[in-house]
Amino acid sequence: MSYKFSAKEVTEVLDMLLFQNLDIRAVTLSINISPAISHDINITLTRIEKTMKKYTTKFYNVVNEVSEKYGVKIVTKRLSLTPISLFLEPLSYDLNLLESKKNAIEIAKLIDKIAVEDKVDFVGGYAAFVHKGETKGDVVLMESLPEVLASTKTINSMINVASTQTGINMDAVRVMAKKIKEVSEVTENGIGCTRLVVSANTPEDNPFMPGGYHGFGENEASVNVAISGPGVIENVVRNLEASDFRTLHEAIKRAAFKVTRLGELVGRKVAESLGVAFGSVDISLAPSPKIGDSIAGVIEAMGLESAGVHGTILALAILTDAVKKGGAMAVSHIGGLSGAFIPVSEDSLMTEAFRRGSMSIEELHALSAVCNTGVDMVAIPGDTPVNIIAGIIADEMAIAVTLDKSLGVRIIPVPGKKEGEEIDFGGLLGKATIVKVRNLDNSKFVERKGVVPPFVERLRKG
């Protein structure tokens, strides 16, 4: 597929790049490393390294060359790998949990070493799918999370605990609530939790972290792209203060088309240079801590005093719908989550909304009905009980299963911090205000065992 840009489009895109914080959030190389599966840890490690190095050695340089050629800033370079729980299954067959965890940590450290050597920012795929039950490999992976996230720099983990098809595995929800607490306690300021998400209905071609992994229906290797662009959309909205809703929606849709078209161009060029398939573009708007690059900024530009006031859900619904419609027209294949991201600490104005009290965890639950994030990058008091964390996860999983959406929870209990205090995670992770949690007893409910059966949406799927 070839694209021809008009002179006007080129001028508009240049303005977006130079003055409106337009960039490509991530180019994610997705690699099938399943040929490395073996009953022997040494064979597994050797095969993983060989399979990864086939692609990763030149990945950094290729992305930089495309970035320089087209004058587009590409913020991060990422990898998505086959779910590592699959490797731990044969390796764990005749071993106890302690020995199996050692194998898991060895695999994670090797992958992390390769990523650091080849200048990759994040690696997804330290993942398990436990929405209906757990294999021994799944159990080993979940148990190893504190050690793995404390001893690696790039590894990201996703645990899928719910799906529309099967329901919600509350046993896994409780385990993950416990693991989140443990990860927070063994990493500085709980920062390991920023690389851990508990998910429902996770897509196979997600370029964003920590939910990315190489899906079961994917090519041997492919490139998926994550766009950005809240600054572009905010600029459009601020120029339409007196417009009606239809005009507002149309303007956002047209801007999203241009932003997404750029993502497809970059993704195709990187894939071509690497000699792999082009996968998809995730047309989610993703904020950053930079001023003027905020989802909350777009919402407030529509006429709301602050994100979280009454009307916020409609504003976000308009934004998400317009971006999806405009983006879908611009690319050959959409993928990932394709919605609007609200990672709270990474969005300076959303953090400010929490600070002033107009936003809350409950409001994030409500907003997830019309976008594709969930409760993301939210810092909570370090002494929050495990049962309360489990309840937050369970509520988000219920929304995901009821609405047949991909949603997640990335929550950070910050040791020693109390409600209202602040924490700086640094870089793209931004700053966060420690938010209030409703610390009333829910233990008798969340400690019930088993899987919540799939809801009626499953019957509508046939």
C-alpha positions as CSV (number, residue, x, y, z in Angstrom):
1,M,0.0,0.0,0.0
2,S,1.4,3.4,-0.9
3,Y,0.3,6.8,0.4
4,K,0.4,10.2,-1.2
5,F,0.3,13.2,1.1
6,S,-0.9,16.6,-0.2
7,A,1.1,19.7,0.4
8,K,-1.5,20.8,3.0
9,E,-1.3,17.5,4.8
10,V,2.5,17.7,4.9
11,T,2.3,21.3,6.4
12,E,-0.3,20.2,9.0
13,V,1.7,17.2,10.1
14,L,4.9,19.3,10.3
15,D,3.1,21.7,12.6
16,M,1.9,18.7,14.7
17,L,5.5,17.4,15.0
18,L,7.1,20.7,15.8
19,F,4.5,22.4,18.1
20,Q,1.9,19.9,19.3
21,N,3.9,17.0,20.8
22,L,3.1,14.6,18.0
23,D,5.3,11.5,18.2
24,I,5.1,7.7,17.9
25,R,4.8,6.4,21.4
26,A,6.2,2.9,20.6
27,V,7.4,0.7,17.8
28,T,7.0,-2.8,19.1
29,L,8.7,-5.8,17.5
30,S,6.6,-8.9,18.3
31,I,8.6,-12.2,18.1
32,N,7.5,-15.8,18.3
33,I,10.0,-17.6,20.5
34,S,8.0,-20.7,21.0
35,P,10.6,-22.9,19.1
36,A,12.7,-22.5,22.3
37,I,10.4,-24.6,24.4
38,S,12.2,-27.5,25.9
39,H,12.4,-29.7,29.0
40,D,16.0,-28.6,29.5
41,I,16.6,-25.1,30.9
42,N,20.0,-24.8,29.1
43,I,18.5,-25.7,25.7
44,T,15.7,-23.3,26.4
45,L,18.0,-20.4,27.2
46,T,20.2,-21.1,24.2
47,R,17.2,-21.2,21.8
48,I,15.6,-18.1,23.3
49,E,18.8,-16.1,22.8
50,K,19.3,-17.3,19.2
51,T,15.7,-16.6,18.3
52,M,15.6,-13.1,19.8
53,K,19.0,-12.1,18.4
54,K,17.9,-12.9,14.9
55,Y,15.7,-9.8,15.1
56,T,16.9,-7.6,18.0
57,T,20.5,-7.0,16.9
58,K,19.4,-4.5,14.2
59,F,16.1,-3.3,15.7
60,Y,17.5,-0.3,17.4
61,N,19.3,1.0,14.4
62,V,16.4,0.4,12.0
63,V,14.0,2.3,14.2
64,N,16.4,5.2,14.5
65,E,17.0,5.3,10.7
66,V,13.2,5.5,10.0
67,S,12.9,8.2,12.7
68,E,15.6,10.3,11.2
69,K,14.4,9.8,7.6
70,Y,10.9,11.0,8.3
71,G,11.6,13.5,11.1
72,V,9.4,11.7,13.6
73,K,10.3,11.2,17.2
74,I,9.8,7.5,18.3
75,V,9.7,7.6,22.0
76,T,10.3,3.9,22.9
77,K,11.5,0.7,21.3
78,R,9.8,-2.4,22.6
79,L,9.6,-6.2,22.2
80,S,6.6,-8.5,22.7
81,L,7.4,-12.2,23.2
82,T,5.5,-15.5,23.4
83,P,4.0,-15.9,26.9
84,I,6.7,-17.2,29.1
85,S,4.4,-19.4,31.1
86,L,4.4,-21.8,28.2
87,F,8.2,-22.3,28.6
88,L,7.8,-22.9,32.4
89,E,5.3,-25.7,31.9
90,P,7.7,-28.4,30.6
91,L,10.5,-27.1,32.8
92,S,8.4,-27.4,35.9
93,Y,7.0,-30.9,35.3
94,D,9.3,-32.8,37.6
95,L,10.5,-29.9,39.8
96,N,9.2,-28.3,43.0
97,L,8.2,-24.7,43.1
98,L,11.5,-23.3,44.4
99,E,13.5,-25.0,41.6
100,S,10.9,-24.0,39.0
101,K,11.1,-20.3,40.1
102,K,14.9,-20.4,39.6
103,N,14.3,-21.4,36.0
104,A,11.7,-18.6,35.5
105,I,14.1,-16.0,36.9
106,E,17.0,-17.3,34.7
107,I,14.7,-16.9,31.6
108,A,13.7,-13.4,32.6
109,K,17.2,-12.3,33.3
110,L,18.4,-13.6,29.9
111,I,15.7,-11.8,28.1
112,D,16.4,-8.6,30.1
113,K,20.2,-8.9,29.3
114,I,19.5,-9.2,25.5
115,A,17.1,-6.2,25.7
116,V,19.6,-4.1,27.5
117,E,22.4,-5.1,25.1
118,D,20.3,-4.3,22.0
119,K,18.9,-1.0,23.5
120,V,15.3,-2.1,23.9
121,D,13.3,-0.1,26.4
122,F,10.6,-2.6,27.4
123,V,9.9,-6.3,26.9
124,G,6.4,-7.7,27.2
125,G,5.5,-11.4,27.4
126,Y,6.3,-12.4,30.9
127,A,2.7,-13.4,30.8
128,A,0.2,-16.0,31.9
129,F,-3.5,-16.6,31.0
130,V,-5.4,-17.8,34.0
131,H,-8.9,-16.6,33.3
132,K,-10.4,-20.1,33.9
133,G,-7.7,-21.9,35.8
134,E,-3.9,-22.2,36.2
135,T,-1.3,-24.7,34.9
136,K,1.9,-25.4,36.9
137,G,3.7,-23.0,34.5
138,D,1.2,-20.2,35.3
139,V,1.6,-20.7,39.0
140,V,5.4,-20.6,38.7
141,L,5.3,-17.4,36.7
142,M,3.0,-15.6,39.1
143,E,5.0,-16.8,42.1
144,S,8.2,-15.5,40.5
145,L,7.0,-12.0,39.9
146,P,8.5,-10.2,42.9
147,E,12.0,-11.6,42.2
148,V,11.7,-11.1,38.4
149,L,10.5,-7.5,38.6
150,A,13.1,-6.6,41.3
151,S,16.0,-8.1,39.3
152,T,15.3,-6.8,35.8
153,K,15.1,-3.4,34.1
154,T,13.0,-4.1,31.0
155,I,10.7,-7.1,31.8
156,N,6.9,-6.3,31.8
157,S,4.3,-8.8,33.0
158,M,0.7,-9.3,32.2
159,I,-1.6,-11.7,33.9
160,N,-5.0,-12.2,32.2
161,V,-7.5,-13.2,35.0
162,A,-10.8,-12.7,33.2
163,S,-12.5,-13.0,29.8
164,T,-16.0,-12.6,28.4
165,Q,-15.9,-16.3,27.3
166,T,-15.0,-17.8,30.7
167,G,-15.7,-15.3,33.5
168,I,-13.5,-14.1,36.3
169,N,-11.0,-16.3,38.1
170,M,-11.2,-14.8,41.6
171,D,-8.6,-17.2,42.9
172,A,-6.1,-15.6,40.4
173,V,-7.4,-12.1,41.4
174,R,-6.5,-12.8,45.0
175,V,-3.1,-14.2,44.1
176,M,-2.3,-11.1,41.9
177,A,-3.4,-8.7,44.6
178,K,-0.9,-10.4,47.0
179,K,1.8,-10.3,44.3
180,I,1.3,-6.6,43.7
181,K,1.9,-5.9,47.4
182,E,5.0,-8.1,47.4
183,V,6.4,-6.4,44.2
184,S,5.8,-3.0,45.8
185,E,7.7,-4.0,48.9
186,V,10.8,-5.3,47.0
187,T,11.2,-2.5,44.5
188,E,12.0,1.1,45.3
189,N,8.8,3.2,45.8
190,G,6.9,0.2,44.5
191,I,8.1,1.0,40.9
192,G,8.1,-2.6,39.9
193,C,4.3,-2.4,39.9
194,T,4.5,0.0,37.0
195,R,5.6,-3.0,34.9
196,L,2.7,-5.3,36.0
197,V,-0.9,-5.3,34.8
198,V,-3.8,-7.6,35.7
199,S,-6.0,-7.8,32.6
200,A,-9.2,-9.1,31.0
201,N,-9.7,-9.9,27.3
202,T,-6.1,-9.0,26.5
203,P,-5.6,-8.6,22.7
204,E,-2.8,-10.5,20.8
205,D,-1.2,-7.5,19.1
206,N,-1.0,-4.8,21.8
207,P,2.1,-2.6,21.3
208,F,1.7,-0.9,24.7
209,M,3.3,-2.2,27.9
210,P,2.9,-3.9,30.3
211,G,0.1,-5.8,28.4
212,G,2.0,-6.6,25.2
213,Y,2.8,-10.2,24.2
214,H,3.2,-12.2,21.0
215,G,-0.2,-13.6,20.4
216,F,-1.0,-17.1,19.3
217,G,-2.4,-16.1,15.9
218,E,0.5,-13.8,14.9
219,N,3.3,-14.1,12.3
220,E,6.7,-15.4,13.3
221,A,7.6,-11.7,13.8
222,S,5.8,-8.5,13.1
223,V,5.8,-4.8,13.9
224,N,3.0,-3.1,15.8
225,V,2.9,0.7,16.4
226,A,1.4,2.7,19.2
227,I,0.6,6.3,18.3
228,S,0.4,9.3,20.6
229,G,-1.2,12.7,19.8
230,P,-3.3,14.2,22.7
231,G,-1.5,17.5,22.1
232,V,-2.7,17.5,18.5
233,I,-6.3,16.8,19.5
234,E,-6.3,19.4,22.3
235,N,-5.1,22.0,19.9
236,V,-8.0,21.2,17.5
237,V,-10.5,21.3,20.3
238,R,-9.3,24.6,21.7
239,N,-9.8,26.2,18.3
240,L,-13.5,25.1,18.3
241,E,-14.8,26.6,21.5
242,A,-18.1,27.7,20.1
243,S,-18.8,24.7,17.9
244,D,-21.6,22.2,18.2
245,F,-21.0,18.6,19.1
246,R,-21.1,17.3,15.5
247,T,-18.5,19.8,14.4
248,L,-16.3,18.9,17.4
249,H,-16.6,15.2,16.7
250,E,-15.7,15.7,13.0
251,A,-12.7,17.9,13.8
252,I,-11.3,15.3,16.2
253,K,-11.9,12.5,13.7
254,R,-10.0,14.3,11.0
255,A,-7.0,15.0,13.3
256,A,-6.9,11.4,14.4
257,F,-6.8,10.4,10.7
258,K,-3.6,12.4,10.2
259,V,-2.0,11.2,13.4
260,T,-2.7,7.5,12.7
261,R,-1.7,7.7,9.0
262,L,1.8,8.7,10.3
263,G,1.8,5.6,12.5
264,E,1.1,3.3,9.6
265,L,3.9,4.9,7.5
266,V,6.5,4.4,10.3
267,G,5.4,0.9,11.1
268,R,5.5,-0.3,7.5
269,K,9.0,1.2,6.9
270,V,10.4,-0.4,10.1
271,A,8.8,-3.8,9.2
272,E,10.2,-3.5,5.6
273,S,13.7,-2.8,6.8
274,L,13.6,-5.7,9.3
275,G,12.2,-8.1,6.8
276,V,9.2,-8.9,9.0
277,A,5.4,-8.5,8.6
278,F,3.7,-5.2,9.4
279,G,1.1,-6.0,12.0
280,S,-1.2,-3.2,13.1
281,V,-1.5,0.3,14.5
282,D,-3.0,0.8,18.0
283,I,-5.0,4.0,17.5
284,S,-5.2,4.8,21.3
285,L,-4.3,8.3,22.3
286,A,-1.6,8.0,24.9
287,P,-0.5,10.9,27.1
288,S,2.9,11.8,28.6
289,P,4.0,13.9,31.6
290,K,4.8,16.8,29.2
291,I,2.7,19.9,29.4
292,G,0.3,19.9,26.5
293,D,0.2,16.1,26.0
294,S,-2.7,15.2,28.2
295,I,-6.0,13.3,27.8
296,A,-7.4,15.4,30.7
297,G,-6.3,18.5,28.7
298,V,-8.5,17.4,25.8
299,I,-11.4,16.9,28.1
300,E,-11.0,20.2,29.8
301,A,-10.6,22.0,26.4
302,M,-14.1,20.8,25.6
303,G,-15.4,23.1,28.3
304,L,-15.0,21.2,31.6
305,E,-13.3,22.9,34.6
306,S,-11.5,19.7,35.5
307,A,-11.4,16.0,34.4
308,G,-13.8,14.2,36.7
309,V,-16.6,16.8,36.9
310,H,-20.0,15.8,35.7
311,G,-19.9,15.5,31.9
312,T,-16.5,13.9,31.9
313,I,-17.8,10.5,30.7
314,L,-19.6,12.0,27.7
315,A,-16.5,14.1,26.8
316,L,-14.3,11.0,26.9
317,A,-16.8,9.0,24.9
318,I,-16.9,11.6,22.2
319,L,-13.1,11.7,22.1
320,T,-12.7,7.9,22.0
321,D,-15.4,7.4,19.3
322,A,-14.0,10.2,17.1
323,V,-10.4,8.9,17.4
324,K,-11.5,5.4,16.6
325,K,-13.5,6.4,13.5
326,G,-10.8,8.7,12.2
327,G,-8.0,6.2,12.9
328,A,-9.8,3.3,11.4
329,M,-10.0,5.1,8.1
330,A,-6.3,5.8,8.1
331,V,-4.8,2.3,8.5
332,S,-5.0,-1.0,6.9
333,H,-5.2,-2.9,10.2
334,I,-6.1,-1.6,13.6
335,G,-5.0,-3.5,16.7
336,G,-4.1,-3.5,20.3
337,L,-6.5,-1.6,22.6
338,S,-7.4,1.3,20.2
339,G,-9.2,3.6,22.6
340,A,-8.0,6.3,24.9
341,F,-5.4,5.7,27.7
342,I,-5.6,7.3,31.1
343,P,-2.4,6.2,32.9
344,V,-2.8,8.7,35.7
345,S,0.8,9.4,36.7
346,E,1.7,9.8,33.1
347,D,-0.9,12.5,32.5
348,S,0.0,15.7,34.4
349,L,-3.5,17.2,34.3
350,M,-5.1,13.9,35.3
351,T,-2.7,13.8,38.3
352,E,-3.8,17.4,39.1
353,A,-7.5,16.3,38.9
354,F,-6.8,13.6,41.5
355,R,-4.9,16.2,43.6
356,R,-7.9,18.6,43.7
357,G,-10.3,15.7,44.3
358,S,-12.4,15.8,41.1
359,M,-11.1,12.4,40.1
360,S,-11.1,9.1,42.1
361,I,-10.7,5.4,41.5
362,E,-14.4,5.1,41.3
363,E,-14.5,7.7,38.5
364,L,-11.8,5.7,36.6
365,H,-14.0,2.6,36.8
366,A,-16.8,4.6,35.3
367,L,-14.6,6.1,32.5
368,S,-13.4,2.6,31.6
369,A,-16.9,1.9,30.2
370,V,-16.1,4.3,27.3
371,C,-12.3,3.9,26.9
372,N,-9.8,1.1,27.0
373,T,-7.6,1.6,30.0
374,G,-9.1,0.7,33.3
375,V,-7.4,1.7,36.6
376,D,-3.9,2.5,35.2
377,M,-0.8,3.9,36.9
378,V,-2.7,4.8,40.1
379,A,-0.6,5.2,43.3
380,I,-2.3,4.1,46.6
381,P,-1.2,4.0,50.2
382,G,1.5,1.4,50.9
383,D,-0.5,-0.1,53.7
384,T,-3.6,-0.8,51.6
385,P,-4.8,-4.4,52.5
386,V,-4.6,-7.1,49.9
387,N,-8.4,-7.6,50.0
388,I,-9.0,-4.0,49.0
389,I,-6.6,-4.3,46.0
390,A,-8.4,-7.6,45.0
391,G,-11.7,-5.7,45.2
392,I,-10.4,-2.9,42.9
393,I,-9.2,-5.6,40.4
394,A,-12.4,-7.5,40.6
395,D,-14.6,-4.4,39.9
396,E,-12.6,-3.6,36.8
397,M,-12.7,-7.2,35.6
398,A,-16.5,-7.1,36.0
399,I,-16.8,-4.1,33.8
400,A,-14.5,-5.7,31.2
401,V,-16.5,-9.0,31.1
402,T,-19.9,-7.2,31.1
403,L,-19.0,-4.9,28.2
404,D,-16.7,-7.4,26.4
405,K,-13.8,-5.0,26.6
406,S,-10.1,-5.3,27.1
407,L,-9.3,-3.6,30.5
408,G,-6.7,-3.8,33.1
409,V,-5.5,-2.7,36.5
410,R,-2.0,-1.3,37.1
411,I,-1.9,-0.1,40.6
412,I,1.0,0.9,42.8
413,P,1.0,0.6,46.6
414,V,3.8,2.9,47.6
415,P,5.5,1.8,50.8
416,G,5.5,4.4,53.5
417,K,3.2,6.8,51.6
418,K,-0.2,8.0,52.8
419,E,-3.2,9.5,51.0
420,G,-2.4,13.0,49.6
421,E,1.4,12.6,49.5
422,E,3.2,12.6,46.2
423,I,5.7,10.3,44.5
424,D,7.9,10.9,41.4
425,F,8.4,7.7,39.4
426,G,10.6,9.5,36.9
427,G,10.7,9.8,33.1
428,L,7.6,8.8,31.2
429,L,6.1,7.3,34.3
430,G,5.6,10.8,35.7
431,K,4.4,11.9,39.2
432,A,1.5,10.7,41.2
433,T,-0.6,11.8,44.1
434,I,-1.4,8.9,46.5
435,V,-5.1,8.5,46.1
436,K,-7.8,7.6,48.5
437,V,-9.1,4.0,48.7
438,R,-12.3,2.9,50.5
439,N,-10.8,0.9,53.2
440,L,-14.0,-0.9,54.3
441,D,-14.1,-4.6,54.8
442,N,-14.8,-6.7,51.7
443,S,-12.8,-9.8,52.7
444,K,-15.8,-12.2,53.1
445,F,-16.7,-11.4,49.5
446,V,-13.4,-11.4,47.7
447,E,-12.2,-14.5,49.6
448,R,-14.9,-16.7,48.1
449,K,-13.2,-19.3,46.0
450,G,-13.5,-20.2,42.3
451,V,-14.4,-18.7,39.0
452,V,-17.3,-16.2,38.5
453,P,-19.2,-17.7,35.6
454,P,-19.3,-15.8,32.3
455,F,-22.0,-13.1,32.1
456,V,-24.9,-12.9,29.6
457,E,-22.7,-11.2,27.1
458,R,-21.2,-14.7,26.5
459,L,-24.6,-15.9,25.3
460,R,-24.9,-13.1,22.8
461,K,-21.6,-14.2,21.2
462,G,-23.2,-17.5,20.1
